[in-house]
Amino acid sequence: MSEKSILKKTEEARECMKRAVHDELVKKAKLGQDVIINRNGEPHKISAAEALRIQEAESEKYGEK
């Protein structure tokens, strides 16, 4: 397998994981649940709605879809 092929597969996997996390945050936000996130190496409990806002803001910041 060529390096270019490996990079393409890696990017596809990253996008798939990103969509899966987003979908789970949407589901948890609708249910009013909390999530645990990593902040500076420490676990923090926040609402899924807040985590979703953070994720979407980061996506916009970096021009991702």
Backbone as JSON Lines, residues from 0, in Angstrom:
{"i":0,"aa":"M","n":[0.85,-1.18,0.0],"ca":[0.0,0.0,0.0],"c":[0.9,1.24,0.0]}
{"i":1,"aa":"S","n":[0.58,2.18,-0.88],"ca":[1.4,3.38,-1.0],"c":[1.13,4.34,0.16]}
{"i":2,"aa":"E","n":[2.07,5.25,0.36],"ca":[1.93,6.25,1.42],"c":[0.71,7.13,1.17]}
{"i":3,"aa":"K","n":[0.47,7.47,-0.09],"ca":[-0.69,8.31,-0.43],"c":[-1.99,7.59,-0.1]}
{"i":4,"aa":"S","n":[-2.03,6.3,-0.36],"ca":[-3.21,5.49,-0.05],"c":[-3.44,5.41,1.46]}
{"i":5,"aa":"I","n":[-2.35,5.25,2.2],"ca":[-2.45,5.19,3.67],"c":[-2.96,6.52,4.22]}
{"i":6,"aa":"L","n":[-2.45,7.63,3.69],"ca":[-2.9,8.94,4.14],"c":[-4.38,9.15,3.85]}
{"i":7,"aa":"K","n":[-4.83,8.69,2.69],"ca":[-6.24,8.82,2.34],"c":[-7.12,8.02,3.29]}
{"i":8,"aa":"K","n":[-6.71,6.78,3.57],"ca":[-7.46,5.92,4.5],"c":[-7.48,6.53,5.9]}
{"i":9,"aa":"T","n":[-6.36,7.1,6.32],"ca":[-6.29,7.73,7.63],"c":[-7.24,8.9,7.72]}
{"i":10,"aa":"E","n":[-7.3,9.74,6.69],"ca":[-8.2,10.89,6.68],"c":[-9.66,10.44,6.67]}
{"i":11,"aa":"E","n":[-9.96,9.39,5.92],"ca":[-11.32,8.85,5.9],"c":[-11.72,8.34,7.29]}
{"i":12,"aa":"A","n":[-10.8,7.68,7.98],"ca":[-11.07,7.18,9.33],"c":[-11.29,8.33,10.3]}
{"i":13,"aa":"R","n":[-10.49,9.39,10.17],"ca":[-10.64,10.56,11.04],"c":[-12.0,11.21,10.85]}
{"i":14,"aa":"E","n":[-12.41,11.37,9.6],"ca":[-13.71,11.96,9.31],"c":[-14.85,11.09,9.82]}
{"i":15,"aa":"C","n":[-14.72,9.79,9.69],"ca":[-15.73,8.86,10.18],"c":[-15.86,8.97,11.7]}
{"i":16,"aa":"M","n":[-14.74,9.03,12.4],"ca":[-14.75,9.15,13.86],"c":[-15.36,10.49,14.28]}
{"i":17,"aa":"K","n":[-15.02,11.55,13.55],"ca":[-15.56,12.87,13.86],"c":[-17.08,12.88,13.72]}
{"i":18,"aa":"R","n":[-17.59,12.27,12.64],"ca":[-19.05,12.19,12.45],"c":[-19.71,11.38,13.55]}
{"i":19,"aa":"A","n":[-19.08,10.27,13.94],"ca":[-19.66,9.42,14.98],"c":[-19.73,10.16,16.32]}
{"i":20,"aa":"V","n":[-18.68,10.88,16.66],"ca":[-18.68,11.66,17.91],"c":[-19.74,12.75,17.85]}
{"i":21,"aa":"H","n":[-19.83,13.43,16.72],"ca":[-20.84,14.48,16.56],"c":[-22.25,13.92,16.72]}
{"i":22,"aa":"D","n":[-22.51,12.79,16.06],"ca":[-23.83,12.17,16.15],"c":[-24.16,11.78,17.59]}
{"i":23,"aa":"E","n":[-23.18,11.27,18.31],"ca":[-23.41,10.87,19.71],"c":[-23.66,12.1,20.58]}
{"i":24,"aa":"L","n":[-22.93,13.18,20.35],"ca":[-23.16,14.41,21.11],"c":[-24.56,14.97,20.85]}
{"i":25,"aa":"V","n":[-25.0,14.9,19.61],"ca":[-26.36,15.36,19.27],"c":[-27.38,14.54,20.04]}
{"i":26,"aa":"K","n":[-27.21,13.22,20.02],"ca":[-28.15,12.33,20.71],"c":[-28.17,12.62,22.22]}
{"i":27,"aa":"K","n":[-26.99,12.74,22.83],"ca":[-26.92,13.01,24.26],"c":[-27.47,14.39,24.61]}
{"i":28,"aa":"A","n":[-27.24,15.39,23.75],"ca":[-27.76,16.73,24.0],"c":[-29.28,16.72,23.99]}
{"i":29,"aa":"K","n":[-29.88,15.98,23.06],"ca":[-31.34,15.89,23.0],"c":[-31.9,15.22,24.25]}
{"i":30,"aa":"L","n":[-31.14,14.31,24.84],"ca":[-31.58,13.6,26.05],"c":[-31.23,14.36,27.33]}
{"i":31,"aa":"G","n":[-30.49,15.47,27.19],"ca":[-30.11,16.26,28.35],"c":[-29.02,15.62,29.18]}
{"i":32,"aa":"Q","n":[-28.19,14.81,28.56],"ca":[-27.14,14.09,29.29],"c":[-25.84,14.88,29.32]}
{"i":33,"aa":"D","n":[-24.93,14.42,30.18],"ca":[-23.61,15.02,30.31],"c":[-22.58,14.13,29.63]}
{"i":34,"aa":"V","n":[-21.41,14.71,29.36],"ca":[-20.29,13.96,28.81],"c":[-19.03,14.32,29.6]}
{"i":35,"aa":"I","n":[-18.05,13.46,29.52],"ca":[-16.76,13.72,30.15],"c":[-15.78,14.09,29.03]}
{"i":36,"aa":"I","n":[-15.11,15.24,29.2],"ca":[-14.13,15.68,28.21],"c":[-12.78,15.86,28.9]}
{"i":37,"aa":"N","n":[-11.76,16.0,28.08],"ca":[-10.41,16.21,28.59],"c":[-10.07,17.69,28.45]}
{"i":38,"aa":"R","n":[-9.72,18.31,29.57],"ca":[-9.24,19.69,29.56],"c":[-7.92,19.73,30.29]}
{"i":39,"aa":"N","n":[-6.87,20.03,29.56],"ca":[-5.53,20.12,30.13],"c":[-5.14,18.85,30.89]}
{"i":40,"aa":"G","n":[-5.5,17.72,30.33],"ca":[-5.12,16.44,30.93],"c":[-6.01,16.0,32.08]}
{"i":41,"aa":"E","n":[-7.05,16.74,32.37],"ca":[-7.95,16.42,33.47],"c":[-9.36,16.17,32.94]}
{"i":42,"aa":"P","n":[-10.07,15.18,33.49],"ca":[-11.45,14.94,33.06],"c":[-12.4,15.99,33.64]}
{"i":43,"aa":"H","n":[-13.33,16.45,32.8],"ca":[-14.34,17.42,33.23],"c":[-15.7,16.98,32.72]}
{"i":44,"aa":"K","n":[-16.7,17.11,33.57],"ca":[-18.06,16.76,33.21],"c":[-18.78,18.04,32.78]}
{"i":45,"aa":"I","n":[-19.3,18.01,31.53],"ca":[-20.06,19.14,31.02],"c":[-21.3,18.6,30.32]}
{"i":46,"aa":"S","n":[-22.24,19.48,30.03],"ca":[-23.44,19.03,29.31],"c":[-23.05,18.69,27.87]}
{"i":47,"aa":"A","n":[-23.76,17.74,27.31],"ca":[-23.51,17.36,25.91],"c":[-23.79,18.54,24.99]}
{"i":48,"aa":"A","n":[-24.77,19.37,25.35],"ca":[-25.08,20.55,24.54],"c":[-23.88,21.49,24.49]}
{"i":49,"aa":"E","n":[-23.22,21.68,25.62],"ca":[-22.03,22.54,25.67],"c":[-20.89,21.92,24.86]}
{"i":50,"aa":"A","n":[-20.7,20.61,24.97],"ca":[-19.66,19.92,24.21],"c":[-19.93,20.05,22.71]}
{"i":51,"aa":"L","n":[-21.18,19.98,22.33],"ca":[-21.57,20.12,20.92],"c":[-21.26,21.53,20.42]}
{"i":52,"aa":"R","n":[-21.56,22.52,21.24],"ca":[-21.24,23.91,20.86],"c":[-19.72,24.09,20.68]}
{"i":53,"aa":"I","n":[-18.96,23.5,21.59],"ca":[-17.49,23.59,21.5],"c":[-17.01,22.93,20.21]}
{"i":54,"aa":"Q","n":[-17.51,21.73,19.94],"ca":[-17.1,21.0,18.74],"c":[-17.44,21.78,17.47]}
{"i":55,"aa":"E","n":[-18.63,22.34,17.41],"ca":[-19.05,23.09,16.22],"c":[-18.24,24.38,16.07]}
{"i":56,"aa":"A","n":[-17.92,25.04,17.18],"ca":[-17.11,26.25,17.12],"c":[-15.7,25.93,16.61]}
{"i":57,"aa":"E","n":[-15.15,24.83,17.05],"ca":[-13.83,24.4,16.6],"c":[-13.86,24.07,15.11]}
{"i":58,"aa":"S","n":[-14.91,23.44,14.65],"ca":[-15.04,23.09,13.23],"c":[-15.09,24.36,12.38]}
{"i":59,"aa":"E","n":[-15.84,25.35,12.84],"ca":[-15.93,26.62,12.11],"c":[-14.6,27.35,12.12]}
{"i":60,"aa":"K","n":[-13.93,27.3,13.26],"ca":[-12.65,27.98,13.42],"c":[-11.63,27.47,12.4]}
{"i":61,"aa":"Y","n":[-11.64,26.18,12.16],"ca":[-10.68,25.57,11.25],"c":[-11.25,25.32,9.86]}
{"i":62,"aa":"G","n":[-12.45,25.83,9.6],"ca":[-13.03,25.73,8.27],"c":[-13.42,24.33,7.86]}
{"i":63,"aa":"E","n":[-13.71,23.49,8.84],"ca":[-14.13,22.12,8.54],"c":[-15.62,22.07,8.35]}
{"i":64,"aa":"K","n":[-16.08,21.0,7.72],"ca":[-17.52,20.84,7.52],"c":[-18.2,20.25,8.7]}
